[in-house]
Amino acid sequence: MQIMQQKKSKKVGSSSLVAGSIIAAILVASPYFFYLYEGFPDDQVWETSFFGLNLKYDSTYYKSIYVVAWTLSGKIIPFVFMLIWFFTCKHWWYHAILIPILMFAFQIYSTLNDDLSFVDSNEIFFLAPLIFIMLIFSYGIRMKIFDRIHNIDLTELERVSLKGDIKDEDGLSNQYEDDDEDDDEDDEPLFMG
């Protein structure tokens, strides 16, 4: 049994070493990836053979394949960095990284879709609902972690009403009740902040 566990731990260790090496190689080579756009022609139409396929790209909006490649490299490289960060992050807030990932994905799509007149202008309208959902999700996770760290039991809050009454199994009992009924003052507790 112990031999099998050692083999599994060696496999896990070697696979994490390979994955870490690939990630490190991508990060180190990223400046070279960014400058790959310089290999593209400065023409409006680009025809090439790629694995036996004859491909043709006509840049109607940018009027230059070079400009399209430059624009895409400025969006694909941060997109890849965000993906690496998302898949390697061990913090509780890593879901919030999905927002810039989707922003870059939308910008890449917009860049390739030559019919849009302004590439970076309308993405906030598409991303706003996702940002709102991610904020709620991240805040919920943060609250659970904060409560666990500080040993807070939020079920106690369910027992207290807005007026300060504490609910017992039998019903409600007011913790602010006065034994003196002589006062004509209001029985409601004062708001303290």
C-alpha positions, 0 to 999 in steps of 0.5 A: 500500500505504501509503495502505491502511495509513493508511486502516486506522489511521484506521478503527481510531483512529476506532472506538476513539475512538467506543468510548472515548466510549461507555464514558466516557459510561456511566461519567459517567452512572452516578449517573443510571442508579443513580437510575432506580429512583425512577421505578418505582411503590411497588406490588406489581403493575406493569402497563405497555405496552412497545413494544405489549406489555402487561407485568405484573410481580408482586413476591411476595417484595419486595412492592414494584416500587420495592424490586425496582428499587432492589435491581436497580440496586445489582447491575446498575450494578456488573455493567456496571462490571465488564464495562467493566473486563473488556473494557478491561483490558490486564493479565495478570490480567483473567480474574480479573474474571470472578469478580465478574462472575459473582457479580453476574450470579448476584445479578441472577438471584436477585433476579429469581427471587422464590422464593429466600428469601435473595438473597445467601446461596447464591452462593458454592456455585455460584461456588466451582468457578469461583473455583478454576479461575480461580485456577489459570488466573491463577496459570499465566499469572502464572508464565509471565509471571514466568518470561519477565520474569526469564528463568527456564527451567522445563525445567531443573526437569524434569531434577532429581529430588526427591533432587537427582539430575540426569538426563543423556541416559545416565541419572541421575548423583548430584551429591552423590556422595562419592569417599570411601567410608570414611564410613558416613553416608547418601548422601542430600543434606541438606534445606536448606530 
